[in-house]
Amino acid sequence: MNILGKRYYFFALSTILIVSGLALLLIKGFPLSIDFTGGTLLEVQFEKGKSLDADSILPIYEGAEIADAQVTTTETGSIIIRSSFLTNEARDTVLKGMQEKSGSEITVIRFDSVGPSIGKQVTQRAAIAIAVASILVVLFIVWSFRKVENAFRYGVCAILAMLHDIAIIFSITGIGVYFFEWQIDSLFLTALLTVIGFSMQDTIVVFDRIRENSNIHRRLEFEKLVNHSIVQTLQRSINTQLMTVEFLLLSLALFGGVTLQEFAIILLVGLLSGTYSSIFVAAPILVLWEKREWRTWFGRKAEA
């Protein structure tokens, strides 16, 4: 099974997926939820046949001196209103107004409020957490492979595979934002950190097999050595991924409800990308670097 012989097809596939998703994200914008910006999310359920539309709800919010409300309807028929910070008194005023206008009993499904200062702290700490986690796992790889020739390359390739997975996450988020009006919330951060850790773990498994085989097959050409190592870990990676994680996340995405659906889909795609990148991105880049193939990309002949 010559996996590395098709490495440029894998690079092209990743590029297409990443560029298309990020383009949608740039077109639609980067919608941060109240977890990061501060504000209020109110989700309510009306009696059947007595729901209000956005044109009826917005004047109620304006009467409570809230001028930036955004109204969306879920698949279950509930109404989600996002706005600037809403006090308990203002919430009661809004609920009373909607009840009088609709003539319906209203069930509050969710009421989340985050102050602007807390939202700013969450954003800063999220960036710090991602940066620290990335640096630590890379240092661990470099230290673990310190006895291997060109150990630094393994660390760099692991970084590139991790960046690939982060880009895939933002790409699938861009698709969700464009077509399904997703928002970036704290669960997105949880999924992102989980994928970073998983990506590094899977990459280390592949690299560790390369290290073991380099001691056993000393005369084997490097590309064949890496390809042999990938084939040895391929079944383990796929079986472990499918049996322990992906089936569970797929069930959660299909039946877990609106609140967890976005998180489950992002984690599902991110973990798949983590397995994919360790086999079809990190190891091929290692071979590309060893052979210095960039010297032939623009028509120059490779050295003998």
C-alpha positions, 0 to 999 in steps of 0.5 A: 500500500503506497500511501506516500506516493499519493501525498500530493493528492492528500495535500490538495484535498486538505487545501480545498477543504480548508480554503472553501470553508475559510472563504465561507467564514470570511464572507459571513463573518466571525460570529462570537457568542455571548460567552465571548462578547457578553450579552444575553441569550433567551430561548422561549417556547410558545403554545402551538399556533401562537408563536411570534415572529421577529417583527413582533418581538423586536418592538417588545425588546425596544420597549425594554430599551434593548435595541440590538436583539436578534431573533432566530427560530429553531427546528423544534419551534422555539424562539432564540433571542440574542441581545445585549446584557438583559437584567432579570427585571428587563427579562420579566418585562420582555416575557410579559410583553410577549405573553400579552402580544401572543396570548400564549403561555410562555416556557423559558427553555434557556436564559444565559447572561454574561457581562461584557467584562467576563466575556473579555476575560474568557476570550483572553484566557481562551487564546492563552490556553490554546497557545500554551497547550500548543507549545507544551505538546510540541516541546514534549515531542522534540524532547521525546525524539531527541535521540532521533536524527533531525528530531526538530523536524518531527516537532515542526511536522507535528505543529503543521499537522496541528495547524491543519486540524485547527484550520479544518475546525474553522473550515467546518465552522465556516460552513456551519456559520454560512448555512446554519447560523452557528456561533462561536461559543465556549463549547467551540473552545472545548472542542478545539482544545480536545482536537489539538490534544488528540491530533498530537497523540495520534501524530506521536503514535505514527512518529514513534513507529517511524522511530522504532522502524528506523532502528530495525530497518537501518538500510531501508530508504526513508520514504519506504520506511515511513510508508511501512510505519504508516501501514502498521499503524493504519488499522489501529488508528482507524479502529480505535477512532471509529469504535471509541469516539466517532460512533458516539459523537455521531449519535450525539450529533444526530440525537443530542439536541440543538444545544450539543449538535454544533459541539458534537459535529465540530468534535466529530470532524476535528477528531477525524481530521486528527487521525487523517493529518497524522497519517496523510499530512504529518508523515508525508511532510516529514518525507517531503522535508527529508527529500527536499522536494520543494527544489523540484516544484518549479521545474528545477532538477533534483540533485542525484 
